[in-house]
C-alpha cells in the first residue's frame, strides 16, 4: 500500500518551509517512526517520521524545494521490500539527478548540485554517508579542499570550513531560512522602532562569592543542575519588569499591551544561528528550575530539536554576548517586544570603593528599548534595579 509522506502542519506564524535533508533515498527501507526528511522553517527544523515500515518509492520535493503545510513530499510503499544491494534509482526530474554509473558513488541531490557548481567529479568526492553515499557535507568539504567529518551533521553550506590563507576563490551559497528571517527582523526592528540603548555596570563579586560557596551543595540538592549566572539575571529581570511594566509591554498597532506575566526569551547560539527559546512564567521559577530549563533548551538548540511553541512569544529577551568575549554591545530589540537586555564579559577592573581603588569583577549591562513606549527614566530605573538586585542577591530571596 502506498502512503503519502507529507510536510507537517505549520502553525499560523509559519508560511512555508524548505526541504533541508532527505535521510532516506529512493529504494531504501524505512522503519516506522524513523526519520525520513527534515523541513526547515523560519524558526525550527521539523522532522518528518515514517508512519509505517516500507520502502521509499518516490521523492516529490527535492532538497532545497519550498513546501507548504501538509504538502506532498514523497511516497512510501508498505508492501515493497528493499533489495539487499539497491542499485541507483533515477530520481524525479525535480532532483535533476541521473542514475549513477557502475562504480560511481551515489550523490544526494544537494551534493550533485554542489559538485556541478564547483566542477567536481563525483568519483573524486569521498562519501561518508550510508553505503558510501556522498552527502551534501561531503560535497561542501570537497569544494573547500578539506575532508568531511567521519559522521557529519546536517549543516548549512554557508557553515563550510573557511578558505585557506591566500585563497582568492569565491563561493556563493544560499542563506538559510533562519538567517534570512533573523536578517529580516533585525532590519524591521531598526526601521520601525525608535530604538535607544542605555548602559550600566554591575559588580559581579557578590554573585560569584555566593556561587562559589554553594555551587556544590546546589548541584547535589538539585540532581546535578549546576548554578550559573543566567538564573540570577532572569530572576532580577522578572523583578525589575514587575516594577517597570512598560519594559515588559508590547505595541500592537496603536495599542499598548501590558503583560501580567514575565515570559523571558533567552538567546541561545546554535549551528543554524541565534534562536530564542522562552521561559514561560519565569517569575514563578526558582534558580534551579531556570538553570535546568536553560540547559535543556541549549541541548535542544544544539540538536535542532526546539519546537515552534518553545520559541514563540516572549515578553522580554536576555542575550549574553559575554560567553563569546564581548565587552560591550548594543543588542537589537526583538519585535513585538519593546526591550532587550545585553549581558557581557566579566572583566576585572580597578574601581573606586569608599575612597579606595579595588579590583572587582565587573560586567557592563545594556538595555536597548523602543523609545516610542519606554522613556529614558524607565529604562535607566530598570537597569538600576537590576544592578541593585544583582549586587545584593539576598534581595532576590527576600523580595525587597
PyMOL commands that set and color helices and strands:
alter all, ss='L'
color gray80, all
select helices_A, chain A and resi 93-95+109-117+122-124+130-132+136-144+157-159+177-192+205-221+230-243+245-248+282-284+287-303+308-311+321-324+376-391+394-398
alter helices_A, ss='H'
color red, helices_A
select strands_A, chain A and resi 2-6+17-22+29-30+35-40+45-49+54-59+66-67+72-77+195-203+250-252+255-257+264-270+273-279+316-320+339-343+347-353+356-370
alter strands_A, ss='S'
color yellow, strands_A
deselect
rebuild
show_as cartoon
